[in-house]
Amino acid sequence: MPYLLSAAAQLYWPARGTRNRVRPAGLARDLSVAVLSFGFSFRLIAGAGYAAVYRGVLFLFAGIPVCVWLRGRKDRAGAEA
């Protein structure tokens, strides 16, 4: 899952145009690597089977409250300083 999401992010940022100016050669290279990585990751996840993907998504969702809690602690510590 992380590889799939990072490949998707690599496609998202140039399309959004929020990054600094990008050279066309670098953009073509980044896009081709991102598309290949996204396809490979998607195929790998699909080939892993239903049970593995289901468990992975459950663990991913189980980590969200931990991230929210840690972010709250960090924000609270920054507000007190």
Protein Blocks (a to p, Z undefined) as FASTA:
>chain_A
ZZmmmmmmmmmmmmnopaccddfklmmmmmmmmmmmmmmmmmmmmmnojklmmmmmmmmm
mmmmmmmmmmmmmmmmmmmZZ
